[in-house]
Amino acid sequence: MKMISVTLLAILVLAACNRNVLTGSKLTLDNYNKILGPPTSMETKDMLIFKKTIWRYEDGPKFAQITFKNDEVDSKDTNLGTQ
């Protein structure tokens, strides 16, 4: 009975940390979706030789911007940490 209680307690602790209950990993779809969520705005331009997509996240004066070139991260910009 004590082993079952310890196991249930461990599962509850891991679940509270948003970890995968079976592996204990913090790399879960739930945590992934919490990182930034959907962008505030998104713009895609098809250039002659590549596709450029910009994801912009805004929260008041704060922003983070990720630029993709042919669906791979090309650059990122932010004003976080400067205010």
PDB file with SEQRES, HELIX, SHEET and CRYST1 records, atoms N, CA, C and O in Angstrom:
SEQRES   1 A   83  MET LYS MET ILE SER VAL THR LEU LEU ALA ILE LEU VAL          
SEQRES   2 A   83  LEU ALA ALA CYS ASN ARG ASN VAL LEU THR GLY SER LYS          
SEQRES   3 A   83  LEU THR LEU ASP ASN TYR ASN LYS ILE LEU GLY PRO PRO          
SEQRES   4 A   83  THR SER MET GLU THR LYS ASP MET LEU ILE PHE LYS LYS          
SEQRES   5 A   83  THR ILE TRP ARG TYR GLU ASP GLY PRO LYS PHE ALA GLN          
SEQRES   6 A   83  ILE THR PHE LYS ASN ASP GLU VAL ASP SER LYS ASP THR          
SEQRES   7 A   83  ASN LEU GLY THR GLN                                          
HELIX    1 AA1 LYS A    2  ALA A   16  1                                  15    
HELIX    2 AA2 LEU A   29  ILE A   35  1                                   7    
SHEET    1 AA1 4 SER A  41  ASP A  46  0                                        
SHEET    2 AA1 4 LYS A  51  ASP A  59 -1                                        
SHEET    3 AA1 4 LYS A  62  LYS A  69 -1                                        
SHEET    4 AA1 4 GLU A  72  THR A  78 -1                                        
CRYST1    1.000    1.000    1.000  90.00  90.00  90.00 P 1           1          
ATOM      1  N   MET A   1       0.820  -1.193   0.000  1.00  0.00           N  
ATOM      2  CA  MET A   1       0.000   0.000   0.000  1.00  0.00           C  
ATOM      3  C   MET A   1       0.868   1.263   0.000  1.00  0.00           C  
ATOM      4  O   MET A   1       0.542   2.251  -0.658  1.00  0.00           O  
ATOM      5  N   LYS A   2       1.984   1.216   0.752  1.00  0.00           N  
ATOM      6  CA  LYS A   2       2.870   2.375   0.807  1.00  0.00           C  
ATOM      7  C   LYS A   2       3.496   2.642  -0.560  1.00  0.00           C  
ATOM      8  O   LYS A   2       3.676   3.801  -0.931  1.00  0.00           O  
ATOM      9  N   MET A   3       3.830   1.600  -1.312  1.00  0.00           N  
ATOM     10  CA  MET A   3       4.429   1.752  -2.637  1.00  0.00           C  
ATOM     11  C   MET A   3       3.453   2.427  -3.602  1.00  0.00           C  
ATOM     12  O   MET A   3       3.861   3.254  -4.418  1.00  0.00           O  
ATOM     13  N   ILE A   4       2.184   2.085  -3.515  1.00  0.00           N  
ATOM     14  CA  ILE A   4       1.168   2.692  -4.376  1.00  0.00           C  
ATOM     15  C   ILE A   4       1.036   4.175  -4.042  1.00  0.00           C  
ATOM     16  O   ILE A   4       0.924   5.002  -4.948  1.00  0.00           O  
ATOM     17  N   SER A   5       1.047   4.521  -2.767  1.00  0.00           N  
ATOM     18  CA  SER A   5       0.951   5.923  -2.352  1.00  0.00           C  
ATOM     19  C   SER A   5       2.134   6.731  -2.858  1.00  0.00           C  
ATOM     20  O   SER A   5       1.962   7.853  -3.334  1.00  0.00           O  
ATOM     21  N   VAL A   6       3.329   6.172  -2.759  1.00  0.00           N  
ATOM     22  CA  VAL A   6       4.537   6.848  -3.230  1.00  0.00           C  
ATOM     23  C   VAL A   6       4.467   7.040  -4.736  1.00  0.00           C  
ATOM     24  O   VAL A   6       4.832   8.102  -5.239  1.00  0.00           O  
ATOM     25  N   THR A   7       4.009   6.037  -5.457  1.00  0.00           N  
ATOM     26  CA  THR A   7       3.889   6.120  -6.909  1.00  0.00           C  
ATOM     27  C   THR A   7       2.880   7.189  -7.310  1.00  0.00           C  
ATOM     28  O   THR A   7       3.149   7.985  -8.209  1.00  0.00           O  
ATOM     29  N   LEU A   8       1.725   7.215  -6.655  1.00  0.00           N  
ATOM     30  CA  LEU A   8       0.712   8.222  -6.960  1.00  0.00           C  
ATOM     31  C   LEU A   8       1.214   9.627  -6.647  1.00  0.00           C  
ATOM     32  O   LEU A   8       0.942  10.563  -7.398  1.00  0.00           O  
ATOM     33  N   LEU A   9       1.936   9.779  -5.556  1.00  0.00           N  
ATOM     34  CA  LEU A   9       2.502  11.075  -5.199  1.00  0.00           C  
ATOM     35  C   LEU A   9       3.506  11.530  -6.255  1.00  0.00           C  
ATOM     36  O   LEU A   9       3.521  12.699  -6.640  1.00  0.00           O  
ATOM     37  N   ALA A  10       4.338  10.612  -6.720  1.00  0.00           N  
ATOM     38  CA  ALA A  10       5.328  10.942  -7.748  1.00  0.00           C  
ATOM     39  C   ALA A  10       4.643  11.374  -9.040  1.00  0.00           C  
ATOM     40  O   ALA A  10       5.091  12.322  -9.685  1.00  0.00           O  
ATOM     41  N   ILE A  11       3.582  10.707  -9.420  1.00  0.00           N  
ATOM     42  CA  ILE A  11       2.840  11.057 -10.637  1.00  0.00           C  
ATOM     43  C   ILE A  11       2.230  12.448 -10.494  1.00  0.00           C  
ATOM     44  O   ILE A  11       2.279  13.248 -11.428  1.00  0.00           O  
ATOM     45  N   LEU A  12       1.660  12.735  -9.340  1.00  0.00           N  
ATOM     46  CA  LEU A  12       1.065  14.056  -9.125  1.00  0.00           C  
ATOM     47  C   LEU A  12       2.112  15.158  -9.164  1.00  0.00           C  
ATOM     48  O   LEU A  12       1.869  16.225  -9.728  1.00  0.00           O  
ATOM     49  N   VAL A  13       3.269  14.910  -8.572  1.00  0.00           N  
ATOM     50  CA  VAL A  13       4.342  15.909  -8.582  1.00  0.00           C  
ATOM     51  C   VAL A  13       4.815  16.160 -10.006  1.00  0.00           C  
ATOM     52  O   VAL A  13       5.010  17.309 -10.403  1.00  0.00           O  
ATOM     53  N   LEU A  14       5.001  15.096 -10.775  1.00  0.00           N  
ATOM     54  CA  LEU A  14       5.452  15.258 -12.164  1.00  0.00           C  
ATOM     55  C   LEU A  14       4.400  15.969 -13.002  1.00  0.00           C  
ATOM     56  O   LEU A  14       4.734  16.799 -13.847  1.00  0.00           O  
ATOM     57  N   ALA A  15       3.143  15.651 -12.777  1.00  0.00           N  
ATOM     58  CA  ALA A  15       2.075  16.302 -13.540  1.00  0.00           C  
ATOM     59  C   ALA A  15       2.012  17.783 -13.207  1.00  0.00           C  
ATOM     60  O   ALA A  15       1.735  18.601 -14.085  1.00  0.00           O  
ATOM     61  N   ALA A  16       2.262  18.139 -11.969  1.00  0.00           N  
ATOM     62  CA  ALA A  16       2.228  19.539 -11.565  1.00  0.00           C  
ATOM     63  C   ALA A  16       3.350  20.339 -12.222  1.00  0.00           C  
ATOM     64  O   ALA A  16       3.230  21.557 -12.356  1.00  0.00           O  
ATOM     65  N   CYS A  17       4.408  19.703 -12.625  1.00  0.00           N  
ATOM     66  CA  CYS A  17       5.540  20.375 -13.255  1.00  0.00           C  
ATOM     67  C   CYS A  17       5.427  20.393 -14.772  1.00  0.00           C  
ATOM     68  O   CYS A  17       6.392  20.736 -15.454  1.00  0.00           O  
ATOM     69  N   ASN A  18       4.260  20.027 -15.318  1.00  0.00           N  
ATOM     70  CA  ASN A  18       4.049  19.946 -16.764  1.00  0.00           C  
ATOM     71  C   ASN A  18       5.066  19.022 -17.419  1.00  0.00           C  
ATOM     72  O   ASN A  18       5.590  19.324 -18.491  1.00  0.00           O  
ATOM     73  N   ARG A  19       5.333  17.939 -16.793  1.00  0.00           N  
ATOM     74  CA  ARG A  19       6.237  16.936 -17.342  1.00  0.00           C  
ATOM     75  C   ARG A  19       5.428  15.763 -17.862  1.00  0.00           C  
ATOM     76  O   ARG A  19       4.309  15.519 -17.412  1.00  0.00           O  
ATOM     77  N   ASN A  20       6.000  15.044 -18.807  1.00  0.00           N  
ATOM     78  CA  ASN A  20       5.383  13.828 -19.280  1.00  0.00           C  
ATOM     79  C   ASN A  20       5.386  12.829 -18.126  1.00  0.00           C  
ATOM     80  O   ASN A  20       6.447  12.527 -17.579  1.00  0.00           O  
ATOM     81  N   VAL A  21       4.233  12.318 -17.753  1.00  0.00           N  
ATOM     82  CA  VAL A  21       4.111  11.443 -16.593  1.00  0.00           C  
ATOM     83  C   VAL A  21       4.934  10.174 -16.764  1.00  0.00           C  
ATOM     84  O   VAL A  21       5.487   9.658 -15.792  1.00  0.00           O  
ATOM     85  N   LEU A  22       5.019   9.672 -17.973  1.00  0.00           N  
ATOM     86  CA  LEU A  22       5.737   8.415 -18.190  1.00  0.00           C  
ATOM     87  C   LEU A  22       7.247   8.596 -18.253  1.00  0.00           C  
ATOM     88  O   LEU A  22       7.988   7.762 -17.733  1.00  0.00           O  
ATOM     89  N   THR A  23       7.718   9.681 -18.886  1.00  0.00           N  
ATOM     90  CA  THR A  23       9.159   9.848 -19.072  1.00  0.00           C  
ATOM     91  C   THR A  23       9.769  10.897 -18.149  1.00  0.00           C  
ATOM     92  O   THR A  23      10.986  10.917 -17.964  1.00  0.00           O  
ATOM     93  N   GLY A  24       8.949  11.768 -17.566  1.00  0.00           N  
ATOM     94  CA  GLY A  24       9.474  12.833 -16.719  1.00  0.00           C  
ATOM     95  C   GLY A  24      10.044  13.997 -17.508  1.00  0.00           C  
ATOM     96  O   GLY A  24      10.616  14.916 -16.921  1.00  0.00           O  
ATOM     97  N   SER A  25       9.901  13.978 -18.823  1.00  0.00           N  
ATOM     98  CA  SER A  25      10.461  15.023 -19.677  1.00  0.00           C  
ATOM     99  C   SER A  25       9.602  16.274 -19.645  1.00  0.00           C  
ATOM    100  O   SER A  25       8.375  16.186 -19.637  1.00  0.00           O  
ATOM    101  N   LYS A  26      10.243  17.449 -19.626  1.00  0.00           N  
ATOM    102  CA  LYS A  26       9.527  18.716 -19.727  1.00  0.00           C  
ATOM    103  C   LYS A  26       9.204  19.045 -21.182  1.00  0.00           C  
ATOM    104  O   LYS A  26       8.477  20.001 -21.453  1.00  0.00           O  
ATOM    105  N   LEU A  27       9.735  18.265 -22.115  1.00  0.00           N  
ATOM    106  CA  LEU A  27       9.479  18.490 -23.530  1.00  0.00           C  
ATOM    107  C   LEU A  27       8.170  17.797 -23.890  1.00  0.00           C  
ATOM    108  O   LEU A  27       8.154  16.634 -24.294  1.00  0.00           O  
ATOM    109  N   THR A  28       7.074  18.534 -23.735  1.00  0.00           N  
ATOM    110  CA  THR A  28       5.744  18.017 -24.020  1.00  0.00           C  
ATOM    111  C   THR A  28       5.040  18.970 -24.973  1.00  0.00           C  
ATOM    112  O   THR A  28       5.445  20.125 -25.110  1.00  0.00           O  
ATOM    113  N   LEU A  29       3.986  18.492 -25.634  1.00  0.00           N  
ATOM    114  CA  LEU A  29       3.227  19.336 -26.547  1.00  0.00           C  
ATOM    115  C   LEU A  29       2.599  20.501 -25.784  1.00  0.00           C  
ATOM    116  O   LEU A  29       2.544  21.617 -26.300  1.00  0.00           O  
ATOM    117  N   ASP A  30       2.130  20.256 -24.576  1.00  0.00           N  
ATOM    118  CA  ASP A  30       1.543  21.315 -23.764  1.00  0.00           C  
ATOM    119  C   ASP A  30       2.557  22.425 -23.490  1.00  0.00           C  
ATOM    120  O   ASP A  30       2.239  23.604 -23.644  1.00  0.00           O  
ATOM    121  N   ASN A  31       3.770  22.057 -23.088  1.00  0.00           N  
ATOM    122  CA  ASN A  31       4.807  23.061 -22.833  1.00  0.00           C  
ATOM    123  C   ASN A  31       5.237  23.748 -24.121  1.00  0.00           C  
ATOM    124  O   ASN A  31       5.489  24.953 -24.130  1.00  0.00           O  
ATOM    125  N   TYR A  32       5.322  22.995 -25.197  1.00  0.00           N  
ATOM    126  CA  TYR A  32       5.688  23.570 -26.497  1.00  0.00           C  
ATOM    127  C   TYR A  32       4.696  24.660 -26.892  1.00  0.00           C  
ATOM    128  O   TYR A  32       5.091  25.743 -27.325  1.00  0.00           O  
ATOM    129  N   ASN A  33       3.404  24.366 -26.738  1.00  0.00           N  
ATOM    130  CA  ASN A  33       2.374  25.330 -27.102  1.00  0.00           C  
ATOM    131  C   ASN A  33       2.377  26.558 -26.195  1.00  0.00           C  
ATOM    132  O   ASN A  33       1.923  27.626 -26.605  1.00  0.00           O  
ATOM    133  N   LYS A  34       2.883  26.422 -24.965  1.00  0.00           N  
ATOM    134  CA  LYS A  34       2.938  27.536 -24.034  1.00  0.00           C  
ATOM    135  C   LYS A  34       4.107  28.475 -24.309  1.00  0.00           C  
ATOM    136  O   LYS A  34       4.102  29.609 -23.831  1.00  0.00           O  
ATOM    137  N   ILE A  35       5.096  28.038 -25.060  1.00  0.00           N  
ATOM    138  CA  ILE A  35       6.304  28.856 -25.251  1.00  0.00           C  
ATOM    139  C   ILE A  35       5.928  30.223 -25.815  1.00  0.00           C  
ATOM    140  O   ILE A  35       6.247  31.238 -25.196  1.00  0.00           O  
ATOM    141  N   LEU A  36       5.284  30.284 -26.926  1.00  0.00           N  
ATOM    142  CA  LEU A  36       4.873  31.561 -27.491  1.00  0.00           C  
ATOM    143  C   LEU A  36       3.426  31.556 -27.966  1.00  0.00           C  
ATOM    144  O   LEU A  36       2.786  32.607 -28.012  1.00  0.00           O  
ATOM    145  N   GLY A  37       2.914  30.406 -28.312  1.00  0.00           N  
ATOM    146  CA  GLY A  37       1.569  30.356 -28.860  1.00  0.00           C  
ATOM    147  C   GLY A  37       1.557  30.908 -30.272  1.00  0.00           C  
ATOM    148  O   GLY A  37       2.612  31.099 -30.878  1.00  0.00           O  
ATOM    149  N   PRO A  38       0.374  31.164 -30.798  1.00  0.00           N  
ATOM    150  CA  PRO A  38       0.292  31.699 -32.156  1.00  0.00           C  
ATOM    151  C   PRO A  38       0.797  33.145 -32.201  1.00  0.00           C  
ATOM    152  O   PRO A  38       0.640  33.883 -31.229  1.00  0.00           O  
ATOM    153  N   PRO A  39       1.399  33.552 -33.315  1.00  0.00           N  
ATOM    154  CA  PRO A  39       1.923  34.919 -33.408  1.00  0.00           C  
ATOM    155  C   PRO A  39       0.800  35.950 -33.438  1.00  0.00           C  
ATOM    156  O   PRO A  39      -0.329  35.654 -33.830  1.00  0.00           O  
ATOM    157  N   THR A  40       1.136  37.172 -33.013  1.00  0.00           N  
ATOM    158  CA  THR A  40       0.195  38.288 -33.083  1.00  0.00           C  
ATOM    159  C   THR A  40      -0.091  38.617 -34.543  1.00  0.00           C  
ATOM    160  O   THR A  40      -1.227  38.902 -34.920  1.00  0.00           O  
ATOM    161  N   SER A  41       0.959  38.571 -35.355  1.00  0.00           N  
ATOM    162  CA  SER A  41       0.791  38.786 -36.793  1.00  0.00           C  
ATOM    163  C   SER A  41       1.772  37.903 -37.547  1.00  0.00           C  
ATOM    164  O   SER A  41       2.827  37.530 -37.033  1.00  0.00           O  
ATOM    165  N   MET A  42       1.401  37.578 -38.775  1.00  0.00           N  
ATOM    166  CA  MET A  42       2.254  36.744 -39.615  1.00  0.00           C  
ATOM    167  C   MET A  42       2.166  37.272 -41.051  1.00  0.00           C  
ATOM    168  O   MET A  42       1.084  37.588 -41.545  1.00  0.00           O  
ATOM    169  N   GLU A  43       3.313  37.359 -41.700  1.00  0.00           N  
ATOM    170  CA  GLU A  43       3.369  37.859 -43.076  1.00  0.00           C  
ATOM    171  C   GLU A  43       4.266  36.938 -43.888  1.00  0.00           C  
ATOM    172  O   GLU A  43       5.376  36.616 -43.466  1.00  0.00           O  
ATOM    173  N   THR A  44       3.790  36.517 -45.041  1.00  0.00           N  
ATOM    174  CA  THR A  44       4.578  35.656 -45.925  1.00  0.00           C  
ATOM    175  C   THR A  44       4.730  36.340 -47.279  1.00  0.00           C  
ATOM    176  O   THR A  44       3.766  36.848 -47.851  1.00  0.00           O  
ATOM    177  N   LYS A  45       5.964  36.340 -47.776  1.00  0.00           N  
ATOM    178  CA  LYS A  45       6.256  36.890 -49.098  1.00  0.00           C  
ATOM    179  C   LYS A  45       6.968  35.820 -49.912  1.00  0.00           C  
ATOM    180  O   LYS A  45       7.970  35.257 -49.471  1.00  0.00           O  
ATOM    181  N   ASP A  46       6.448  35.547 -51.095  1.00  0.00           N  
ATOM    182  CA  ASP A  46       7.127  34.632 -52.005  1.00  0.00           C  
ATOM    183  C   ASP A  46       8.030  35.453 -52.906  1.00  0.00           C  
ATOM    184  O   ASP A  46       7.566  36.136 -53.819  1.00  0.00           O  
ATOM    185  N   MET A  47       9.343  35.376 -52.634  1.00  0.00           N  
ATOM    186  CA  MET A  47      10.317  36.077 -53.452  1.00  0.00           C  
ATOM    187  C   MET A  47      10.627  35.198 -54.662  1.00  0.00           C  
ATOM    188  O   MET A  47      10.094  34.095 -54.771  1.00  0.00           O  
ATOM    189  N   LEU A  48      11.461  35.659 -55.548  1.00  0.00           N  
ATOM    190  CA  LEU A  48      11.788  34.867 -56.737  1.00  0.00           C  
ATOM    191  C   LEU A  48      12.520  33.573 -56.386  1.00  0.00           C  
ATOM    192  O   LEU A  48      12.239  32.524 -56.966  1.00  0.00           O  
ATOM    193  N   ILE A  49      13.455  33.641 -55.441  1.00  0.00           N  
ATOM    194  CA  ILE A  49      14.266  32.454 -55.162  1.00  0.00           C  
ATOM    195  C   ILE A  49      14.043  31.874 -53.763  1.00  0.00           C  
ATOM    196  O   ILE A  49      14.610  30.833 -53.433  1.00  0.00           O  
ATOM    197  N   PHE A  50      13.232  32.528 -52.946  1.00  0.00           N  
ATOM    198  CA  PHE A  50      12.942  31.978 -51.626  1.00  0.00           C  
ATOM    199  C   PHE A  50      11.634  32.541 -51.083  1.00  0.00           C  
ATOM    200  O   PHE A  50      11.102  33.534 -51.579  1.00  0.00           O  
ATOM    201  N   LYS A  51      11.138  31.873 -50.052  1.00  0.00           N  
ATOM    202  CA  LYS A  51       9.933  32.320 -49.361  1.00  0.00           C  
ATOM    203  C   LYS A  51      10.351  32.899 -48.013  1.00  0.00           C  
ATOM    204  O   LYS A  51      11.137  32.288 -47.290  1.00  0.00           O  
ATOM    205  N   LYS A  52       9.830  34.071 -47.675  1.00  0.00           N  
ATOM    206  CA  LYS A  52      10.158  34.736 -46.418  1.00  0.00           C  
ATOM    207  C   LYS A  52       8.875  34.866 -45.586  1.00  0.00           C  
ATOM    208  O   LYS A  52       7.868  35.389 -46.062  1.00  0.00           O  
ATOM    209  N   THR A  53       8.925  34.387 -44.351  1.00  0.00           N  
ATOM    210  CA  THR A  53       7.786  34.482 -43.447  1.00  0.00           C  
ATOM    211  C   THR A  53       8.243  35.147 -42.160  1.00  0.00           C  
ATOM    212  O   THR A  53       9.294  34.805 -41.616  1.00  0.00           O  
ATOM    213  N   ILE A  54       7.459  36.089 -41.678  1.00  0.00           N  
ATOM    214  CA  ILE A  54       7.778  36.795 -40.440  1.00  0.00           C  
ATOM    215  C   ILE A  54       6.658  36.549 -39.433  1.00  0.00           C  
ATOM    216  O   ILE A  54       5.490  36.833 -39.698  1.00  0.00           O  
ATOM    217  N   TRP A  55       7.039  36.016 -38.271  1.00  0.00           N  
ATOM    218  CA  TRP A  55       6.115  35.871 -37.151  1.00  0.00           C  
ATOM    219  C   TRP A  55       6.454  36.963 -36.157  1.00  0.00           C  
ATOM    220  O   TRP A  55       7.610  37.096 -35.756  1.00  0.00           O  
ATOM    221  N   ARG A  56       5.472  37.741 -35.757  1.00  0.00           N  
ATOM    222  CA  ARG A  56       5.695  38.810 -34.783  1.00  0.00           C  
ATOM    223  C   ARG A  56       4.768  38.604 -33.586  1.00  0.00           C  
ATOM    224  O   ARG A  56       3.561  38.417 -33.735  1.00  0.00           O  
ATOM    225  N   TYR A  57       5.360  38.644 -32.417  1.00  0.00           N  
ATOM    226  CA  TYR A  57       4.637  38.526 -31.155  1.00  0.00           C  
ATOM    227  C   TYR A  57       4.722  39.865 -30.450  1.00  0.00           C  
ATOM    228  O   TYR A  57       5.815  40.406 -30.281  1.00  0.00           O  
ATOM    229  N   GLU A  58       3.577  40.413 -30.032  1.00  0.00           N  
ATOM    230  CA  GLU A  58       3.563  41.703 -29.368  1.00  0.00           C  
ATOM    231  C   GLU A  58       2.748  41.625 -28.090  1.00  0.00           C  
ATOM    232  O   GLU A  58       1.725  40.945 -28.021  1.00  0.00           O  
ATOM    233  N   ASP A  59       3.222  42.331 -27.089  1.00  0.00           N  
ATOM    234  CA  ASP A  59       2.508  42.477 -25.826  1.00  0.00           C  
ATOM    235  C   ASP A  59       2.788  43.882 -25.339  1.00  0.00           C  
ATOM    236  O   ASP A  59       3.778  44.124 -24.648  1.00  0.00           O  
ATOM    237  N   GLY A  60       1.906  44.819 -25.704  1.00  0.00           N  
ATOM    238  CA  GLY A  60       2.163  46.228 -25.411  1.00  0.00           C  
ATOM    239  C   GLY A  60       3.398  46.677 -26.163  1.00  0.00           C  
ATOM    240  O   GLY A  60       3.500  46.464 -27.372  1.00  0.00           O  
ATOM    241  N   PRO A  61       4.343  47.298 -25.462  1.00  0.00           N  
ATOM    242  CA  PRO A  61       5.558  47.770 -26.136  1.00  0.00           C  
ATOM    243  C   PRO A  61       6.589  46.655 -26.388  1.00  0.00           C  
ATOM    244  O   PRO A  61       7.555  46.867 -27.122  1.00  0.00           O  
ATOM    245  N   LYS A  62       6.392  45.487 -25.793  1.00  0.00           N  
ATOM    246  CA  LYS A  62       7.347  44.387 -25.969  1.00  0.00           C  
ATOM    247  C   LYS A  62       7.048  43.629 -27.258  1.00  0.00           C  
ATOM    248  O   LYS A  62       5.891  43.464 -27.644  1.00  0.00           O  
ATOM    249  N   PHE A  63       8.104  43.175 -27.911  1.00  0.00           N  
ATOM    250  CA  PHE A  63       7.906  42.364 -29.113  1.00  0.00           C  
ATOM    251  C   PHE A  63       9.025  41.338 -29.266  1.00  0.00           C  
ATOM    252  O   PHE A  63      10.127  41.495 -28.741  1.00  0.00           O  
ATOM    253  N   ALA A  64       8.700  40.298 -29.995  1.00  0.00           N  
ATOM    254  CA  ALA A  64       9.676  39.307 -30.446  1.00  0.00           C  
ATOM    255  C   ALA A  64       9.295  38.987 -31.884  1.00  0.00           C  
ATOM    256  O   ALA A  64       8.115  38.839 -32.202  1.00  0.00           O  
ATOM    257  N   GLN A  65      10.287  38.881 -32.743  1.00  0.00           N  
ATOM    258  CA  GLN A  65      10.038  38.634 -34.159  1.00  0.00           C  
ATOM    259  C   GLN A  65      10.962  37.533 -34.647  1.00  0.00           C  
ATOM    260  O   GLN A  65      12.164  37.553 -34.382  1.00  0.00           O  
ATOM    261  N   ILE A  66      10.394  36.576 -35.360  1.00  0.00           N  
ATOM    262  CA  ILE A  66      11.166  35.470 -35.929  1.00  0.00           C  
ATOM    263  C   ILE A  66      10.966  35.499 -37.436  1.00  0.00           C  
ATOM    264  O   ILE A  66       9.833  35.511 -37.916  1.00  0.00           O  
ATOM    265  N   THR A  67      12.062  35.512 -38.179  1.00  0.00           N  
ATOM    266  CA  THR A  67      12.003  35.519 -39.637  1.00  0.00           C  
ATOM    267  C   THR A  67      12.464  34.168 -40.164  1.00  0.00           C  
ATOM    268  O   THR A  67      13.533  33.673 -39.808  1.00  0.00           O  
ATOM    269  N   PHE A  68      11.633  33.586 -41.020  1.00  0.00           N  
ATOM    270  CA  PHE A  68      11.943  32.299 -41.645  1.00  0.00           C  
ATOM    271  C   PHE A  68      12.268  32.526 -43.112  1.00  0.00           C  
ATOM    272  O   PHE A  68      11.629  33.341 -43.778  1.00  0.00           O  
ATOM    273  N   LYS A  69      13.244  31.818 -43.604  1.00  0.00           N  
ATOM    274  CA  LYS A  69      13.595  31.836 -45.022  1.00  0.00           C  
ATOM    275  C   LYS A  69      13.487  30.397 -45.495  1.00  0.00           C  
ATOM    276  O   LYS A  69      14.220  29.528 -45.024  1.00  0.00           O  
ATOM    277  N   ASN A  70      12.575  30.142 -46.427  1.00  0.00           N  
ATOM    278  CA  ASN A  70      12.297  28.783 -46.886  1.00  0.00           C  
ATOM    279  C   ASN A  70      12.000  27.853 -45.711  1.00  0.00           C  
ATOM    280  O   ASN A  70      12.518  26.738 -45.639  1.00  0.00           O  
ATOM    281  N   ASP A  71      11.155  28.328 -44.790  1.00  0.00           N  
ATOM    282  CA  ASP A  71      10.675  27.560 -43.637  1.00  0.00           C  
ATOM    283  C   ASP A  71      11.750  27.189 -42.619  1.00  0.00           C  
ATOM    284  O   ASP A  71      11.538  26.292 -41.803  1.00  0.00           O  
ATOM    285  N   GLU A  72      12.896  27.862 -42.652  1.00  0.00           N  
ATOM    286  CA  GLU A  72      13.939  27.674 -41.641  1.00  0.00           C  
ATOM    287  C   GLU A  72      14.223  29.025 -40.990  1.00  0.00           C  
ATOM    288  O   GLU A  72      14.194  30.059 -41.658  1.00  0.00           O  
ATOM    289  N   VAL A  73      14.498  29.015 -39.681  1.00  0.00           N  
ATOM    290  CA  VAL A  73      14.764  30.269 -38.984  1.00  0.00           C  
ATOM    291  C   VAL A  73      15.964  30.958 -39.609  1.00  0.00           C  
ATOM    292  O   VAL A  73      17.047  30.382 -39.713  1.00  0.00           O  
ATOM    293  N   ASP A  74      15.753  32.206 -40.024  1.00  0.00           N  
ATOM    294  CA  ASP A  74      16.809  32.995 -40.634  1.00  0.00           C  
ATOM    295  C   ASP A  74      17.337  34.031 -39.644  1.00  0.00           C  
ATOM    296  O   ASP A  74      18.541  34.276 -39.574  1.00  0.00           O  
ATOM    297  N   SER A  75      16.429  34.634 -38.880  1.00  0.00           N  
ATOM    298  CA  SER A  75      16.855  35.630 -37.885  1.00  0.00           C  
ATOM    299  C   SER A  75      15.770  35.792 -36.825  1.00  0.00           C  
ATOM    300  O   SER A  75      14.634  35.347 -36.995  1.00  0.00           O  
ATOM    301  N   LYS A  76      16.150  36.437 -35.735  1.00  0.00           N  
ATOM    302  CA  LYS A  76      15.194  36.746 -34.691  1.00  0.00           C  
ATOM    303  C   LYS A  76      15.555  38.100 -34.096  1.00  0.00           C  
ATOM    304  O   LYS A  76      16.725  38.482 -34.067  1.00  0.00           O  
ATOM    305  N   ASP A  77      14.546  38.822 -33.623  1.00  0.00           N  
ATOM    306  CA  ASP A  77      14.758  40.155 -33.086  1.00  0.00           C  
ATOM    307  C   ASP A  77      13.790  40.360 -31.934  1.00  0.00           C  
ATOM    308  O   ASP A  77      12.693  39.801 -31.944  1.00  0.00           O  
ATOM    309  N   THR A  78      14.176  41.149 -30.944  1.00  0.00           N  
ATOM    310  CA  THR A  78      13.318  41.436 -29.808  1.00  0.00           C  
ATOM    311  C   THR A  78      13.807  42.671 -29.094  1.00  0.00           C  
ATOM    312  O   THR A  78      14.964  43.072 -29.229  1.00  0.00           O  
ATOM    313  N   ASN A  79      12.909  43.271 -28.332  1.00  0.00           N  
ATOM    314  CA  ASN A  79      13.319  44.349 -27.442  1.00  0.00           C  
ATOM    315  C   ASN A  79      13.222  43.901 -25.977  1.00  0.00           C  
ATOM    316  O   ASN A  79      13.336  44.726 -25.070  1.00  0.00           O  
ATOM    317  N   LEU A  80      13.017  42.620 -25.748  1.00  0.00           N  
ATOM    318  CA  LEU A  80      12.965  42.092 -24.392  1.00  0.00           C  
ATOM    319  C   LEU A  80      14.341  42.237 -23.755  1.00  0.00           C  
ATOM    320  O   LEU A  80      15.358  41.990 -24.404  1.00  0.00           O  
ATOM    321  N   GLY A  81      14.375  42.628 -22.521  1.00  0.00           N  
ATOM    322  CA  GLY A  81      15.642  42.794 -21.835  1.00  0.00           C  
ATOM    323  C   GLY A  81      16.282  44.149 -22.049  1.00  0.00           C  
ATOM    324  O   GLY A  81      17.339  44.430 -21.484  1.00  0.00           O  
ATOM    325  N   THR A  82      15.664  44.991 -22.853  1.00  0.00           N  
ATOM    326  CA  THR A  82      16.234  46.328 -23.085  1.00  0.00           C  
ATOM    327  C   THR A  82      15.395  47.412 -22.421  1.00  0.00           C  
ATOM    328  O   THR A  82      15.723  48.596 -22.495  1.00  0.00           O  
ATOM    329  N   GLN A  83      14.320  47.003 -21.779  1.00  0.00           N  
ATOM    330  CA  GLN A  83      13.437  48.008 -21.164  1.00  0.00           C  
ATOM    331  C   GLN A  83      13.559  47.963 -19.672  1.00  0.00           C  
ATOM    332  O   GLN A  83      12.896  48.732 -18.975  1.00  0.00           O  
TER     333      GLN A  83                                                      
END                                                                             
